[in-house]
Amino acid sequence: MNSAPKQEFRLTAVAVGMTGASGAQYGLRLIESLVAADREVLVMLTKTAQVVLGSETDCKVPGRTAEATRFLTQYTRARDGQLRVLGEEEWTSPVASGSGSPLTMVVCPCSMATLSAIAYGASENLLERAADVVLKESGKLIIVPRETPFSAIHLENMLKLARMGCVILPANPGFYNRPTRVEELVDFIVARVLDQIGIANELMPRWGLAPPLER
């Protein structure tokens, strides 16, 4: 009787990891969109991610997990218990084990250091361990790298992860919908992530479905 809720959680919840790569807006908007889609969200922020959040946005996430959970719950308008922030060494959390971890995880944005650690199974913090668990459980791991240019090392690591079944979804927004605001560029990438998860959304015009552009 007790296995049903856990199984439902594993199938519908989404783990989101944010690292110190530039592009904190992508991660925040993704969490906000997952909450709006009524998904349970487990958030992992590296220490560098918190620094980047503070420098790139007005979102000053507290360092302590309980306070961070309350802050992001209010920020995203999540219902009570829908969102939880996990500490970097919270090894008793669901994401640390294949028996409880969600089968879907997004690292957005993903630094090259974290990408390398995931590719080689370092598991030195909870975010890296969570990604390792999703891979070993044949779940859906989506990585949104935010770096340019890519070195041969970066490309080799991405190829290695892609061959493991990981989705590599660089933060490269399109311009065919003629965006006029930064928010539209962010939504373009978040929409593609949601598509990969199978969550319906209307964050961006679909190719071939939008009105023809005037020339």
C-alpha positions, 0 to 999 in steps of 0.5 A: 500500500505504501509503494504507490505514492513513492512510485508516483513521485518517482515518475512525476517529480523532477530534480533540478540542479543549478550550477555556477554557469551563467544563465541563472534565469534559465534555471529559475524559469524552469523551476517556475514552469514545473511548479505551474505544471503541478510537478513536485520539484527537488532543487539542488543549488551549488554554492557558486550557483547561489553567487550567480543567482545573486549577481544575474538576478534579483533572486537572493536565495538564502544559504540554508535549505529550509529558508531557501525552500520557503523563499523559492516556494513563495517566489514560484507560488508553489503549494506547500510541500511542492518544492524542496531545496536540498543541501549539497551533502544531504545524502539522505534525500530521495535523489541520492538513491535509486529506490527513491530518486525521481526518474527525471533530472535537469541540470540548468544551467550546467557548468563544464566542471559539473558536466565533467564530474557527471561524465566521469561519475565523480559524485562529490556532491548531491547534484552529481550523485543525483545525476549519476543515479538517474543515469544508472536507473535509465531515467531522463537526464537533461543537461543545459550547458552554458559555455562558449566556445566549447573546447575539445574536452567539453565536446568529448564529455558531452559526447560521452554523456550523449552516448549514455542516453543523456540529452544535451540541450545547449542554451542556444535560443532561436530567433525565428520568432523575432524575440524582443525581450530577454524573457522570450529568449529564456522561454525558448530554451525552457520550452525545449526542456519541457518538451523533452520532459513531456510537459505541454507548454505555450512558452514559445511559438511553434515552428510552422504554427505561428503567423507568417512573418512580414517581410 
